[in-house]
């Protein structure tokens, strides 16, 4: 019996040691090295996306500039009348762009005003009102102004009393 108990104890110890070994080997999915590598890969991916986005913006900008301005025209061997005509075309184009810019700015101002008015109406419907900010007033200035006013009144009254008749 003693031999059987010792054999069972040895078997249990062996099983527990194997389980402990298995737990030590299985650290977990996200080890610090894996986290570091994953962060590095995410940074690389973000940098690539940012670069691609900047390239797309630059290409869109160039396309819009080419669409609006057109290709540059050679002016080296152009006669004077041709240069004058070209300058007039550019001048007319600038006027057109400025008028469009003015129209858009006006439209933006009108939209901003409408947004403010609609927000005010929404607040009125809800019953919540914006409290106006109170202005800070110096008490010393008010007292000084009152003293000056009293002094002028006193001087006026004393001047009236001393007028010879």
C-alpha positions in Angstrom: 0.0 0.0 0.0 2.7 2.4 0.8 4.2 1.7 -2.7 0.9 2.4 -4.3 0.4 5.6 -2.4 4.0 6.7 -3.4 3.3 5.8 -7.0 0.1 7.8 -7.0 1.9 10.8 -5.4 4.6 10.6 -8.0 2.0 10.4 -10.8 0.1 13.4 -9.4 3.4 15.4 -9.1 4.4 14.5 -12.6 1.0 15.6 -14.0 1.1 18.9 -12.0 4.7 19.6 -13.2 3.6 19.0 -16.8 0.6 21.4 -16.4 3.0 24.0 -14.9 5.4 23.5 -17.9 2.5 24.0 -20.3 1.3 27.2 -18.5 4.9 28.6 -18.7 5.1 27.9 -22.4 1.7 29.5 -23.1 2.4 33.1 -22.2 -0.5 34.6 -23.9 -1.3 35.9 -27.4 0.0 39.5 -27.0 3.5 39.4 -25.8 5.4 42.6 -25.5 7.4 41.8 -28.6 4.3 41.2 -30.6 2.7 44.5 -29.3 5.9 46.4 -30.3 5.8 44.8 -33.7 2.1 45.5 -34.2 2.6 49.1 -33.2 5.4 49.5 -35.7 3.3 48.0 -38.4 0.4 50.3 -37.6 2.7 53.3 -37.7 4.0 52.2 -41.1 0.5 51.7 -42.4 -0.7 55.1 -41.1 2.4 56.8 -42.6 1.6 55.2 -46.0 -2.0 56.2 -45.8 -1.1 59.8 -44.9 1.4 59.9 -47.8 -1.1 58.5 -50.2 -3.7 61.0 -49.0 -1.3 63.9 -49.5 -0.5 62.7 -53.0 -4.2 62.5 -53.8 -4.7 66.0 -52.5 -1.7 67.3 -54.5 -3.0 65.6 -57.7 -6.5 67.1 -57.1 -5.0 70.5 -56.6 -3.0 70.3 -59.8 -6.0 69.1 -61.7 -8.2 72.0 -60.4 -5.5 74.6 -61.2 -5.1 73.2 -64.7 -8.9 73.2 -65.2 -9.3 76.8 -64.0 -6.2 78.4 -65.5 -5.4 76.2 -68.5 -2.0 75.5 -69.9 0.6 78.2 -69.9 1.0 80.0 -73.2 4.3 80.8 -74.7 4.9 84.6 -74.9 8.5 84.8 -76.2 8.0 85.3 -79.9 4.4 86.7 -79.7 3.6 90.0 -81.4 2.5 93.0 -79.2 -1.1 92.7 -80.3 -1.1 89.1 -79.3 0.3 90.0 -75.9 -2.3 92.7 -75.4 -5.0 90.2 -76.3 -3.6 87.6 -73.9 -3.4 90.1 -71.1 -7.0 91.1 -71.7 -8.1 87.4 -71.6 -6.3 87.0 -68.3 -7.8 90.2 -67.0 -11.3 89.0 -67.9 -10.6 85.7 -66.3 -9.4 87.3 -63.1 -12.6 89.5 -63.0 -14.7 86.4 -63.5 -12.9 84.6 -60.7 -13.2 87.6 -58.3 -16.9 87.9 -59.0 -17.4 84.2 -58.3 -15.4 84.5 -55.1 -17.5 87.5 -54.0 -20.7 85.6 -54.8 -19.5 82.6 -52.8 -18.4 84.7 -49.8 -21.8 86.4 -49.8 -23.5 83.0 -50.0 -21.4 81.8 -47.0 -22.4 84.9 -45.0 -26.0 84.4 -45.7 -25.8 80.7 -44.8 -24.1 81.6 -41.5 -26.8 84.1 -40.7 -29.5 81.5 -41.5 -27.8 78.9 -39.3 -27.6 81.4 -36.4 -31.3 82.3 -36.8 -32.3 78.6 -37.0 -30.3 77.8 -33.9 -32.0 80.7 -32.1 -35.4 79.5 -33.2 -34.6 75.9 -31.9 -33.5 77.4 -28.6 -36.7 79.4 -28.4 -38.8 76.3 -29.0 -36.9 74.4 -26.3 -37.3 77.2 -23.9 -33.6 77.4 -23.2 -32.1 80.9 -23.7 -28.6 82.0 -23.9 -27.6 84.2 -20.9 -25.8 87.3 -22.0 -22.3 87.7 -20.6 -22.2 90.3 -17.8 -19.7 93.1 -18.2 -17.2 93.7 -15.4 -17.7 97.2 -13.9 -15.2 98.8 -11.6 -16.9 100.0 -8.4 -14.2 102.7 -7.8 -14.9 104.3 -11.2 -18.6 104.5 -10.4 -17.9 106.1 -7.0 -15.4 108.6 -8.6 -18.0 109.5 -11.3 -20.6 110.1 -8.6 -18.3 112.3 -6.5 -17.4 114.3 -9.6 -21.1 114.8 -10.4 -21.8 115.9 -6.9 -18.9 118.3 -6.9 -20.1 119.9 -10.2 -23.6 120.3 -8.7 -22.2 121.8 -5.5 -20.0 124.2 -7.5 -23.0 125.2 -9.6 -25.1 125.9 -6.5 -22.4 127.9 -4.8 -21.8 129.9 -8.0 -25.5 130.7 -8.0 -25.5 131.8 -4.4 -22.6 134.2 -4.7 -23.9 136.1 -7.8 -24.2 139.7 -6.9 -27.6 141.3 -7.3 
